[in-house]
Amino acid sequence: MAETVGLIGLGLVGKAMVRRLVPAGWTVLGWDIDPAARDQVADLGAHVPLERAHAEVLRAAIAAGLGDADNAGLIEVLREAQERE
């Protein structure tokens, strides 16, 4: 049975994970703020559909001044959205 994993952050470590997981038969869904990093892992066989799904959350994090907070910024935006519901 094929396994699927999602990676947020496709820098040095993310790319290394893609290089190991894809040849081993895993489906890798990846996302990174850097379009070049997304392109590089797509060339290695990863899928980057998470870009579209998280673009709105990422824009909200940047607008809130959390753009340099990595995943913590995205989590904060999602937490605040949940509190508003």
PDB file of N, CA, C and O in Angstrom:
ATOM      1  N   MET A   1       0.846  -1.178   0.000  1.00  0.00           N
ATOM      2  CA  MET A   1       0.000   0.000   0.000  1.00  0.00           C
ATOM      3  C   MET A   1       0.890   1.239   0.000  1.00  0.00           C
ATOM      4  O   MET A   1       1.815   1.340   0.805  1.00  0.00           O
ATOM      5  N   ALA A   2       0.616   2.170  -0.891  1.00  0.00           N
ATOM      6  CA  ALA A   2       1.394   3.404  -0.971  1.00  0.00           C
ATOM      7  C   ALA A   2       1.030   4.316   0.196  1.00  0.00           C
ATOM      8  O   ALA A   2      -0.129   4.414   0.597  1.00  0.00           O
ATOM      9  N   GLU A   3       2.037   4.970   0.721  1.00  0.00           N
ATOM     10  CA  GLU A   3       1.843   5.915   1.825  1.00  0.00           C
ATOM     11  C   GLU A   3       1.959   7.333   1.295  1.00  0.00           C
ATOM     12  O   GLU A   3       2.624   7.583   0.290  1.00  0.00           O
ATOM     13  N   THR A   4       1.304   8.255   1.983  1.00  0.00           N
ATOM     14  CA  THR A   4       1.351   9.664   1.618  1.00  0.00           C
ATOM     15  C   THR A   4       1.817  10.460   2.821  1.00  0.00           C
ATOM     16  O   THR A   4       1.406  10.197   3.951  1.00  0.00           O
ATOM     17  N   VAL A   5       2.672  11.429   2.574  1.00  0.00           N
ATOM     18  CA  VAL A   5       3.162  12.303   3.630  1.00  0.00           C
ATOM     19  C   VAL A   5       3.113  13.739   3.123  1.00  0.00           C
ATOM     20  O   VAL A   5       3.346  13.988   1.940  1.00  0.00           O
ATOM     21  N   GLY A   6       2.813  14.680   4.007  1.00  0.00           N
ATOM     22  CA  GLY A   6       2.838  16.099   3.666  1.00  0.00           C
ATOM     23  C   GLY A   6       4.027  16.763   4.337  1.00  0.00           C
ATOM     24  O   GLY A   6       4.307  16.523   5.511  1.00  0.00           O
ATOM     25  N   LEU A   7       4.715  17.590   3.589  1.00  0.00           N
ATOM     26  CA  LEU A   7       5.864  18.323   4.124  1.00  0.00           C
ATOM     27  C   LEU A   7       5.629  19.811   3.966  1.00  0.00           C
ATOM     28  O   LEU A   7       5.304  20.280   2.875  1.00  0.00           O
ATOM     29  N   ILE A   8       5.791  20.549   5.039  1.00  0.00           N
ATOM     30  CA  ILE A   8       5.760  22.003   4.989  1.00  0.00           C
ATOM     31  C   ILE A   8       7.182  22.457   5.251  1.00  0.00           C
ATOM     32  O   ILE A   8       7.739  22.232   6.325  1.00  0.00           O
ATOM     33  N   GLY A   9       7.753  23.093   4.255  1.00  0.00           N
ATOM     34  CA  GLY A   9       9.154  23.488   4.332  1.00  0.00           C
ATOM     35  C   GLY A   9       9.965  22.559   3.447  1.00  0.00           C
ATOM     36  O   GLY A   9      10.193  21.399   3.790  1.00  0.00           O
ATOM     37  N   LEU A  10      10.394  23.073   2.318  1.00  0.00           N
ATOM     38  CA  LEU A  10      11.086  22.253   1.327  1.00  0.00           C
ATOM     39  C   LEU A  10      12.515  22.727   1.108  1.00  0.00           C
ATOM     40  O   LEU A  10      13.037  22.693  -0.007  1.00  0.00           O
ATOM     41  N   GLY A  11      13.122  23.160   2.175  1.00  0.00           N
ATOM     42  CA  GLY A  11      14.519  23.580   2.101  1.00  0.00           C
ATOM     43  C   GLY A  11      15.433  22.361   2.123  1.00  0.00           C
ATOM     44  O   GLY A  11      15.101  21.319   1.557  1.00  0.00           O
ATOM     45  N   LEU A  12      16.546  22.492   2.756  1.00  0.00           N
ATOM     46  CA  LEU A  12      17.556  21.437   2.785  1.00  0.00           C
ATOM     47  C   LEU A  12      16.993  20.102   3.300  1.00  0.00           C
ATOM     48  O   LEU A  12      17.179  19.060   2.671  1.00  0.00           O
ATOM     49  N   VAL A  13      16.319  20.144   4.426  1.00  0.00           N
ATOM     50  CA  VAL A  13      15.778  18.917   5.019  1.00  0.00           C
ATOM     51  C   VAL A  13      14.591  18.401   4.207  1.00  0.00           C
ATOM     52  O   VAL A  13      14.489  17.201   3.956  1.00  0.00           O
ATOM     53  N   GLY A  14      13.699  19.294   3.799  1.00  0.00           N
ATOM     54  CA  GLY A  14      12.548  18.874   3.007  1.00  0.00           C
ATOM     55  C   GLY A  14      12.954  18.201   1.707  1.00  0.00           C
ATOM     56  O   GLY A  14      12.402  17.167   1.331  1.00  0.00           O
ATOM     57  N   LYS A  15      13.914  18.791   1.031  1.00  0.00           N
ATOM     58  CA  LYS A  15      14.405  18.191  -0.224  1.00  0.00           C
ATOM     59  C   LYS A  15      15.030  16.824   0.032  1.00  0.00           C
ATOM     60  O   LYS A  15      14.831  15.893  -0.749  1.00  0.00           O
ATOM     61  N   ALA A  16      15.782  16.698   1.118  1.00  0.00           N
ATOM     62  CA  ALA A  16      16.392  15.407   1.455  1.00  0.00           C
ATOM     63  C   ALA A  16      15.309  14.355   1.709  1.00  0.00           C
ATOM     64  O   ALA A  16      15.451  13.201   1.305  1.00  0.00           O
ATOM     65  N   MET A  17      14.237  14.758   2.375  1.00  0.00           N
ATOM     66  CA  MET A  17      13.130  13.830   2.623  1.00  0.00           C
ATOM     67  C   MET A  17      12.489  13.395   1.303  1.00  0.00           C
ATOM     68  O   MET A  17      12.203  12.214   1.107  1.00  0.00           O
ATOM     69  N   VAL A  18      12.266  14.355   0.398  1.00  0.00           N
ATOM     70  CA  VAL A  18      11.677  14.028  -0.903  1.00  0.00           C
ATOM     71  C   VAL A  18      12.574  13.054  -1.658  1.00  0.00           C
ATOM     72  O   VAL A  18      12.091  12.093  -2.259  1.00  0.00           O
ATOM     73  N   ARG A  19      13.875  13.303  -1.626  1.00  0.00           N
ATOM     74  CA  ARG A  19      14.825  12.424  -2.332  1.00  0.00           C
ATOM     75  C   ARG A  19      14.801  10.993  -1.812  1.00  0.00           C
ATOM     76  O   ARG A  19      15.103  10.058  -2.555  1.00  0.00           O
ATOM     77  N   ARG A  20      14.446  10.816  -0.556  1.00  0.00           N
ATOM     78  CA  ARG A  20      14.392   9.461   0.020  1.00  0.00           C
ATOM     79  C   ARG A  20      12.998   8.847  -0.119  1.00  0.00           C
ATOM     80  O   ARG A  20      12.869   7.659  -0.417  1.00  0.00           O
ATOM     81  N   LEU A  21      11.972   9.639   0.093  1.00  0.00           N
ATOM     82  CA  LEU A  21      10.614   9.090   0.133  1.00  0.00           C
ATOM     83  C   LEU A  21      10.058   8.730  -1.243  1.00  0.00           C
ATOM     84  O   LEU A  21       9.472   7.661  -1.418  1.00  0.00           O
ATOM     85  N   VAL A  22      10.240   9.621  -2.218  1.00  0.00           N
ATOM     86  CA  VAL A  22       9.670   9.367  -3.554  1.00  0.00           C
ATOM     87  C   VAL A  22      10.213   8.066  -4.156  1.00  0.00           C
ATOM     88  O   VAL A  22       9.418   7.249  -4.621  1.00  0.00           O
ATOM     89  N   PRO A  23      11.528   7.840  -4.166  1.00  0.00           N
ATOM     90  CA  PRO A  23      12.024   6.578  -4.732  1.00  0.00           C
ATOM     91  C   PRO A  23      11.559   5.340  -3.954  1.00  0.00           C
ATOM     92  O   PRO A  23      11.520   4.235  -4.493  1.00  0.00           O
ATOM     93  N   ALA A  24      11.209   5.544  -2.680  1.00  0.00           N
ATOM     94  CA  ALA A  24      10.735   4.429  -1.858  1.00  0.00           C
ATOM     95  C   ALA A  24       9.248   4.167  -2.057  1.00  0.00           C
ATOM     96  O   ALA A  24       8.680   3.292  -1.404  1.00  0.00           O
ATOM     97  N   GLY A  25       8.608   4.924  -2.959  1.00  0.00           N
ATOM     98  CA  GLY A  25       7.206   4.683  -3.273  1.00  0.00           C
ATOM     99  C   GLY A  25       6.199   5.559  -2.548  1.00  0.00           C
ATOM    100  O   GLY A  25       4.994   5.381  -2.724  1.00  0.00           O
ATOM    101  N   TRP A  26       6.666   6.499  -1.738  1.00  0.00           N
ATOM    102  CA  TRP A  26       5.756   7.393  -1.020  1.00  0.00           C
ATOM    103  C   TRP A  26       5.241   8.484  -1.950  1.00  0.00           C
ATOM    104  O   TRP A  26       5.944   8.915  -2.864  1.00  0.00           O
ATOM    105  N   THR A  27       4.021   8.924  -1.714  1.00  0.00           N
ATOM    106  CA  THR A  27       3.487  10.118  -2.355  1.00  0.00           C
ATOM    107  C   THR A  27       3.784  11.275  -1.410  1.00  0.00           C
ATOM    108  O   THR A  27       3.380  11.260  -0.248  1.00  0.00           O
ATOM    109  N   VAL A  28       4.490  12.273  -1.916  1.00  0.00           N
ATOM    110  CA  VAL A  28       4.875  13.413  -1.089  1.00  0.00           C
ATOM    111  C   VAL A  28       4.116  14.651  -1.566  1.00  0.00           C
ATOM    112  O   VAL A  28       4.208  15.047  -2.727  1.00  0.00           O
ATOM    113  N   LEU A  29       3.364  15.249  -0.641  1.00  0.00           N
ATOM    114  CA  LEU A  29       2.686  16.515  -0.888  1.00  0.00           C
ATOM    115  C   LEU A  29       3.494  17.576  -0.164  1.00  0.00           C
ATOM    116  O   LEU A  29       3.701  17.472   1.045  1.00  0.00           O
ATOM    117  N   GLY A  30       3.950  18.584  -0.871  1.00  0.00           N
ATOM    118  CA  GLY A  30       4.832  19.562  -0.248  1.00  0.00           C
ATOM    119  C   GLY A  30       4.376  20.986  -0.426  1.00  0.00           C
ATOM    120  O   GLY A  30       3.612  21.313  -1.334  1.00  0.00           O
ATOM    121  N   TRP A  31       4.863  21.827   0.464  1.00  0.00           N
ATOM    122  CA  TRP A  31       4.593  23.256   0.371  1.00  0.00           C
ATOM    123  C   TRP A  31       5.767  24.024   0.956  1.00  0.00           C
ATOM    124  O   TRP A  31       6.387  23.602   1.933  1.00  0.00           O
ATOM    125  N   ASP A  32       6.057  25.159   0.336  1.00  0.00           N
ATOM    126  CA  ASP A  32       7.088  26.061   0.831  1.00  0.00           C
ATOM    127  C   ASP A  32       6.737  27.468   0.363  1.00  0.00           C
ATOM    128  O   ASP A  32       6.112  27.636  -0.685  1.00  0.00           O
ATOM    129  N   ILE A  33       7.125  28.455   1.114  1.00  0.00           N
ATOM    130  CA  ILE A  33       6.877  29.838   0.731  1.00  0.00           C
ATOM    131  C   ILE A  33       7.668  30.225  -0.511  1.00  0.00           C
ATOM    132  O   ILE A  33       7.276  31.138  -1.237  1.00  0.00           O
ATOM    133  N   ASP A  34       8.770  29.541  -0.758  1.00  0.00           N
ATOM    134  CA  ASP A  34       9.658  29.843  -1.884  1.00  0.00           C
ATOM    135  C   ASP A  34       9.237  29.065  -3.131  1.00  0.00           C
ATOM    136  O   ASP A  34       9.316  27.837  -3.142  1.00  0.00           O
ATOM    137  N   PRO A  35       8.791  29.760  -4.185  1.00  0.00           N
ATOM    138  CA  PRO A  35       8.386  29.062  -5.400  1.00  0.00           C
ATOM    139  C   PRO A  35       9.501  28.202  -6.001  1.00  0.00           C
ATOM    140  O   PRO A  35       9.229  27.148  -6.576  1.00  0.00           O
ATOM    141  N   ALA A  36      10.747  28.645  -5.873  1.00  0.00           N
ATOM    142  CA  ALA A  36      11.864  27.861  -6.412  1.00  0.00           C
ATOM    143  C   ALA A  36      11.983  26.524  -5.691  1.00  0.00           C
ATOM    144  O   ALA A  36      12.252  25.503  -6.323  1.00  0.00           O
ATOM    145  N   ALA A  37      11.785  26.521  -4.383  1.00  0.00           N
ATOM    146  CA  ALA A  37      11.841  25.269  -3.615  1.00  0.00           C
ATOM    147  C   ALA A  37      10.712  24.343  -4.045  1.00  0.00           C
ATOM    148  O   ALA A  37      10.915  23.136  -4.176  1.00  0.00           O
ATOM    149  N   ARG A  38       9.525  24.897  -4.265  1.00  0.00           N
ATOM    150  CA  ARG A  38       8.397  24.075  -4.736  1.00  0.00           C
ATOM    151  C   ARG A  38       8.721  23.465  -6.091  1.00  0.00           C
ATOM    152  O   ARG A  38       8.457  22.285  -6.324  1.00  0.00           O
ATOM    153  N   ASP A  39       9.290  24.259  -6.977  1.00  0.00           N
ATOM    154  CA  ASP A  39       9.646  23.755  -8.309  1.00  0.00           C
ATOM    155  C   ASP A  39      10.691  22.650  -8.219  1.00  0.00           C
ATOM    156  O   ASP A  39      10.606  21.650  -8.932  1.00  0.00           O
ATOM    157  N   GLN A  40      11.673  22.830  -7.344  1.00  0.00           N
ATOM    158  CA  GLN A  40      12.747  21.841  -7.227  1.00  0.00           C
ATOM    159  C   GLN A  40      12.218  20.492  -6.744  1.00  0.00           C
ATOM    160  O   GLN A  40      12.613  19.453  -7.273  1.00  0.00           O
ATOM    161  N   VAL A  41      11.331  20.494  -5.748  1.00  0.00           N
ATOM    162  CA  VAL A  41      10.824  19.209  -5.274  1.00  0.00           C
ATOM    163  C   VAL A  41       9.825  18.606  -6.245  1.00  0.00           C
ATOM    164  O   VAL A  41       9.682  17.385  -6.306  1.00  0.00           O
ATOM    165  N   ALA A  42       9.127  19.451  -7.011  1.00  0.00           N
ATOM    166  CA  ALA A  42       8.246  18.917  -8.054  1.00  0.00           C
ATOM    167  C   ALA A  42       9.084  18.177  -9.089  1.00  0.00           C
ATOM    168  O   ALA A  42       8.675  17.132  -9.594  1.00  0.00           O
ATOM    169  N   ASP A  43      10.250  18.719  -9.400  1.00  0.00           N
ATOM    170  CA  ASP A  43      11.158  18.047 -10.334  1.00  0.00           C
ATOM    171  C   ASP A  43      11.656  16.718  -9.774  1.00  0.00           C
ATOM    172  O   ASP A  43      12.047  15.830 -10.531  1.00  0.00           O
ATOM    173  N   LEU A  44      11.643  16.583  -8.445  1.00  0.00           N
ATOM    174  CA  LEU A  44      12.082  15.341  -7.798  1.00  0.00           C
ATOM    175  C   LEU A  44      10.937  14.340  -7.640  1.00  0.00           C
ATOM    176  O   LEU A  44      11.144  13.227  -7.156  1.00  0.00           O
ATOM    177  N   GLY A  45       9.742  14.733  -8.045  1.00  0.00           N
ATOM    178  CA  GLY A  45       8.607  13.819  -7.989  1.00  0.00           C
ATOM    179  C   GLY A  45       7.572  14.108  -6.922  1.00  0.00           C
ATOM    180  O   GLY A  45       6.602  13.362  -6.785  1.00  0.00           O
ATOM    181  N   ALA A  46       7.761  15.190  -6.154  1.00  0.00           N
ATOM    182  CA  ALA A  46       6.762  15.554  -5.145  1.00  0.00           C
ATOM    183  C   ALA A  46       5.623  16.323  -5.802  1.00  0.00           C
ATOM    184  O   ALA A  46       5.777  16.878  -6.889  1.00  0.00           O
ATOM    185  N   HIS A  47       4.495  16.347  -5.135  1.00  0.00           N
ATOM    186  CA  HIS A  47       3.337  17.114  -5.587  1.00  0.00           C
ATOM    187  C   HIS A  47       3.237  18.353  -4.706  1.00  0.00           C
ATOM    188  O   HIS A  47       3.503  18.283  -3.507  1.00  0.00           O
ATOM    189  N   VAL A  48       2.859  19.480  -5.287  1.00  0.00           N
ATOM    190  CA  VAL A  48       2.770  20.709  -4.498  1.00  0.00           C
ATOM    191  C   VAL A  48       1.369  21.329  -4.542  1.00  0.00           C
ATOM    192  O   VAL A  48       1.253  22.542  -4.721  1.00  0.00           O
ATOM    193  N   PRO A  49       0.313  20.542  -4.386  1.00  0.00           N
ATOM    194  CA  PRO A  49      -1.040  21.113  -4.415  1.00  0.00           C
ATOM    195  C   PRO A  49      -1.369  21.921  -3.180  1.00  0.00           C
ATOM    196  O   PRO A  49      -2.309  22.716  -3.194  1.00  0.00           O
ATOM    197  N   LEU A  50      -0.609  21.732  -2.107  1.00  0.00           N
ATOM    198  CA  LEU A  50      -0.893  22.466  -0.879  1.00  0.00           C
ATOM    199  C   LEU A  50      -0.708  23.964  -1.057  1.00  0.00           C
ATOM    200  O   LEU A  50      -1.232  24.752  -0.270  1.00  0.00           O
ATOM    201  N   GLU A  51       0.030  24.361  -2.081  1.00  0.00           N
ATOM    202  CA  GLU A  51       0.237  25.788  -2.322  1.00  0.00           C
ATOM    203  C   GLU A  51      -1.097  26.504  -2.484  1.00  0.00           C
ATOM    204  O   GLU A  51      -1.322  27.544  -1.864  1.00  0.00           O
ATOM    205  N   ARG A  52      -1.970  25.964  -3.299  1.00  0.00           N
ATOM    206  CA  ARG A  52      -3.257  26.616  -3.536  1.00  0.00           C
ATOM    207  C   ARG A  52      -4.121  26.598  -2.284  1.00  0.00           C
ATOM    208  O   ARG A  52      -4.780  27.588  -1.968  1.00  0.00           O
ATOM    209  N   ALA A  53      -4.120  25.486  -1.575  1.00  0.00           N
ATOM    210  CA  ALA A  53      -4.971  25.344  -0.396  1.00  0.00           C
ATOM    211  C   ALA A  53      -4.562  26.281   0.732  1.00  0.00           C
ATOM    212  O   ALA A  53      -5.413  26.715   1.509  1.00  0.00           O
ATOM    213  N   HIS A  54      -3.286  26.598   0.836  1.00  0.00           N
ATOM    214  CA  HIS A  54      -2.809  27.405   1.948  1.00  0.00           C
ATOM    215  C   HIS A  54      -2.471  28.845   1.576  1.00  0.00           C
ATOM    216  O   HIS A  54      -2.039  29.622   2.427  1.00  0.00           O
ATOM    217  N   ALA A  55      -2.663  29.198   0.324  1.00  0.00           N
ATOM    218  CA  ALA A  55      -2.293  30.547  -0.105  1.00  0.00           C
ATOM    219  C   ALA A  55      -3.039  31.614   0.681  1.00  0.00           C
ATOM    220  O   ALA A  55      -2.445  32.621   1.063  1.00  0.00           O
ATOM    221  N   GLU A  56      -4.320  31.415   0.928  1.00  0.00           N
ATOM    222  CA  GLU A  56      -5.106  32.412   1.663  1.00  0.00           C
ATOM    223  C   GLU A  56      -4.611  32.538   3.105  1.00  0.00           C
ATOM    224  O   GLU A  56      -4.498  33.649   3.625  1.00  0.00           O
ATOM    225  N   VAL A  57      -4.320  31.430   3.742  1.00  0.00           N
ATOM    226  CA  VAL A  57      -3.814  31.457   5.116  1.00  0.00           C
ATOM    227  C   VAL A  57      -2.443  32.124   5.156  1.00  0.00           C
ATOM    228  O   VAL A  57      -2.158  32.904   6.065  1.00  0.00           O
ATOM    229  N   LEU A  58      -1.602  31.822   4.182  1.00  0.00           N
ATOM    230  CA  LEU A  58      -0.279  32.433   4.129  1.00  0.00           C
ATOM    231  C   LEU A  58      -0.390  33.944   3.958  1.00  0.00           C
ATOM    232  O   LEU A  58       0.309  34.697   4.636  1.00  0.00           O
ATOM    233  N   ARG A  59      -1.262  34.390   3.061  1.00  0.00           N
ATOM    234  CA  ARG A  59      -1.439  35.840   2.868  1.00  0.00           C
ATOM    235  C   ARG A  59      -1.910  36.500   4.166  1.00  0.00           C
ATOM    236  O   ARG A  59      -1.458  37.593   4.507  1.00  0.00           O
ATOM    237  N   ALA A  60      -2.822  35.834   4.891  1.00  0.00           N
ATOM    238  CA  ALA A  60      -3.314  36.385   6.161  1.00  0.00           C
ATOM    239  C   ALA A  60      -2.189  36.461   7.190  1.00  0.00           C
ATOM    240  O   ALA A  60      -2.106  37.429   7.947  1.00  0.00           O
ATOM    241  N   ALA A  61      -1.323  35.446   7.223  1.00  0.00           N
ATOM    242  CA  ALA A  61      -0.197  35.456   8.164  1.00  0.00           C
ATOM    243  C   ALA A  61       0.755  36.596   7.853  1.00  0.00           C
ATOM    244  O   ALA A  61       1.225  37.282   8.760  1.00  0.00           O
ATOM    245  N   ILE A  62       1.039  36.798   6.592  1.00  0.00           N
ATOM    246  CA  ILE A  62       1.935  37.883   6.190  1.00  0.00           C
ATOM    247  C   ILE A  62       1.312  39.229   6.525  1.00  0.00           C
ATOM    248  O   ILE A  62       1.996  40.122   7.025  1.00  0.00           O
ATOM    249  N   ALA A  63       0.013  39.385   6.252  1.00  0.00           N
ATOM    250  CA  ALA A  63      -0.684  40.639   6.546  1.00  0.00           C
ATOM    251  C   ALA A  63      -0.704  40.931   8.045  1.00  0.00           C
ATOM    252  O   ALA A  63      -0.713  42.093   8.453  1.00  0.00           O
ATOM    253  N   ALA A  64      -0.710  39.879   8.867  1.00  0.00           N
ATOM    254  CA  ALA A  64      -0.715  40.047  10.322  1.00  0.00           C
ATOM    255  C   ALA A  64       0.695  40.244  10.880  1.00  0.00           C
ATOM    256  O   ALA A  64       0.879  40.322  12.095  1.00  0.00           O
ATOM    257  N   GLY A  65       1.681  40.324  10.000  1.00  0.00           N
ATOM    258  CA  GLY A  65       3.053  40.515  10.452  1.00  0.00           C
ATOM    259  C   GLY A  65       3.721  39.233  10.918  1.00  0.00           C
ATOM    260  O   GLY A  65       4.735  39.275  11.613  1.00  0.00           O
ATOM    261  N   LEU A  66       3.157  38.092  10.538  1.00  0.00           N
ATOM    262  CA  LEU A  66       3.689  36.810  10.981  1.00  0.00           C
ATOM    263  C   LEU A  66       4.427  36.070   9.872  1.00  0.00           C
ATOM    264  O   LEU A  66       4.692  34.874   9.998  1.00  0.00           O
ATOM    265  N   GLY A  67       4.755  36.757   8.803  1.00  0.00           N
ATOM    266  CA  GLY A  67       5.376  36.119   7.658  1.00  0.00           C
ATOM    267  C   GLY A  67       6.743  35.516   7.925  1.00  0.00           C
ATOM    268  O   GLY A  67       7.164  34.604   7.213  1.00  0.00           O
ATOM    269  N   ASP A  68       7.440  36.007   8.935  1.00  0.00           N
ATOM    270  CA  ASP A  68       8.758  35.468   9.265  1.00  0.00           C
ATOM    271  C   ASP A  68       8.687  34.406  10.347  1.00  0.00           C
ATOM    272  O   ASP A  68       9.721  33.922  10.808  1.00  0.00           O
ATOM    273  N   ALA A  69       7.481  34.035  10.758  1.00  0.00           N
ATOM    274  CA  ALA A  69       7.321  33.100  11.876  1.00  0.00           C
ATOM    275  C   ALA A  69       7.212  31.652  11.423  1.00  0.00           C
ATOM    276  O   ALA A  69       6.836  30.794  12.221  1.00  0.00           O
ATOM    277  N   ASP A  70       7.529  31.355  10.163  1.00  0.00           N
ATOM    278  CA  ASP A  70       7.461  29.992   9.653  1.00  0.00           C
ATOM    279  C   ASP A  70       6.076  29.398   9.899  1.00  0.00           C
ATOM    280  O   ASP A  70       5.065  30.083   9.749  1.00  0.00           O
ATOM    281  N   ASN A  71       6.038  28.129  10.274  1.00  0.00           N
ATOM    282  CA  ASN A  71       4.766  27.453  10.494  1.00  0.00           C
ATOM    283  C   ASN A  71       3.988  28.046  11.657  1.00  0.00           C
ATOM    284  O   ASN A  71       2.761  27.950  11.686  1.00  0.00           O
ATOM    285  N   ALA A  72       4.671  28.654  12.610  1.00  0.00           N
ATOM    286  CA  ALA A  72       4.002  29.258  13.750  1.00  0.00           C
ATOM    287  C   ALA A  72       3.048  30.355  13.303  1.00  0.00           C
ATOM    288  O   ALA A  72       1.986  30.532  13.901  1.00  0.00           O
ATOM    289  N   GLY A  73       3.409  31.090  12.266  1.00  0.00           N
ATOM    290  CA  GLY A  73       2.526  32.131  11.741  1.00  0.00           C
ATOM    291  C   GLY A  73       1.263  31.552  11.163  1.00  0.00           C
ATOM    292  O   GLY A  73       0.174  32.081  11.387  1.00  0.00           O
ATOM    293  N   LEU A  74       1.392  30.461  10.413  1.00  0.00           N
ATOM    294  CA  LEU A  74       0.216  29.812   9.841  1.00  0.00           C
ATOM    295  C   LEU A  74      -0.677  29.256  10.939  1.00  0.00           C
ATOM    296  O   LEU A  74      -1.901  29.370  10.863  1.00  0.00           O
ATOM    297  N   ILE A  75      -0.079  28.662  11.949  1.00  0.00           N
ATOM    298  CA  ILE A  75      -0.852  28.105  13.054  1.00  0.00           C
ATOM    299  C   ILE A  75      -1.599  29.204  13.789  1.00  0.00           C
ATOM    300  O   ILE A  75      -2.759  29.020  14.160  1.00  0.00           O
ATOM    301  N   GLU A  76      -0.960  30.333  14.004  1.00  0.00           N
ATOM    302  CA  GLU A  76      -1.604  31.453  14.692  1.00  0.00           C
ATOM    303  C   GLU A  76      -2.800  31.963  13.901  1.00  0.00           C
ATOM    304  O   GLU A  76      -3.851  32.226  14.487  1.00  0.00           O
ATOM    305  N   VAL A  77      -2.670  32.108  12.597  1.00  0.00           N
ATOM    306  CA  VAL A  77      -3.792  32.560  11.761  1.00  0.00           C
ATOM    307  C   VAL A  77      -4.939  31.561  11.843  1.00  0.00           C
ATOM    308  O   VAL A  77      -6.094  31.964  11.979  1.00  0.00           O
ATOM    309  N   LEU A  78      -4.644  30.273  11.764  1.00  0.00           N
ATOM    310  CA  LEU A  78      -5.693  29.256  11.848  1.00  0.00           C
ATOM    311  C   LEU A  78      -6.357  29.254  13.219  1.00  0.00           C
ATOM    312  O   LEU A  78      -7.573  29.086  13.316  1.00  0.00           O
ATOM    313  N   ARG A  79      -5.569  29.440  14.284  1.00  0.00           N
ATOM    314  CA  ARG A  79      -6.132  29.485  15.637  1.00  0.00           C
ATOM    315  C   ARG A  79      -7.082  30.659  15.790  1.00  0.00           C
ATOM    316  O   ARG A  79      -8.172  30.512  16.344  1.00  0.00           O
ATOM    317  N   GLU A  80      -6.674  31.825  15.301  1.00  0.00           N
ATOM    318  CA  GLU A  80      -7.526  33.011  15.394  1.00  0.00           C
ATOM    319  C   GLU A  80      -8.806  32.839  14.578  1.00  0.00           C
ATOM    320  O   GLU A  80      -9.878  33.266  15.005  1.00  0.00           O
ATOM    321  N   ALA A  81      -8.697  32.215  13.407  1.00  0.00           N
ATOM    322  CA  ALA A  81      -9.886  31.973  12.584  1.00  0.00           C
ATOM    323  C   ALA A  81     -10.840  31.040  13.298  1.00  0.00           C
ATOM    324  O   ALA A  81     -12.055  31.232  13.235  1.00  0.00           O
ATOM    325  N   GLN A  82     -10.313  30.030  13.978  1.00  0.00           N
ATOM    326  CA  GLN A  82     -11.164  29.090  14.700  1.00  0.00           C
ATOM    327  C   GLN A  82     -11.859  29.793  15.863  1.00  0.00           C
ATOM    328  O   GLN A  82     -13.027  29.513  16.136  1.00  0.00           O
ATOM    329  N   GLU A  83     -11.178  30.687  16.543  1.00  0.00           N
ATOM    330  CA  GLU A  83     -11.767  31.424  17.648  1.00  0.00           C
ATOM    331  C   GLU A  83     -12.907  32.324  17.184  1.00  0.00           C
ATOM    332  O   GLU A  83     -13.862  32.549  17.928  1.00  0.00           O
ATOM    333  N   ARG A  84     -12.812  32.842  15.958  1.00  0.00           N
ATOM    334  CA  ARG A  84     -13.853  33.707  15.420  1.00  0.00           C
ATOM    335  C   ARG A  84     -15.109  32.926  15.050  1.00  0.00           C
ATOM    336  O   ARG A  84     -16.192  33.506  14.970  1.00  0.00           O
ATOM    337  N   GLU A  85     -14.981  31.620  14.823  1.00  0.00           N
ATOM    338  CA  GLU A  85     -16.129  30.799  14.406  1.00  0.00           C
ATOM    339  C   GLU A  85     -17.074  30.523  15.524  1.00  0.00           C
ATOM    340  O   GLU A  85     -18.084  29.847  15.326  1.00  0.00           O
TER     341      GLU A  85
END
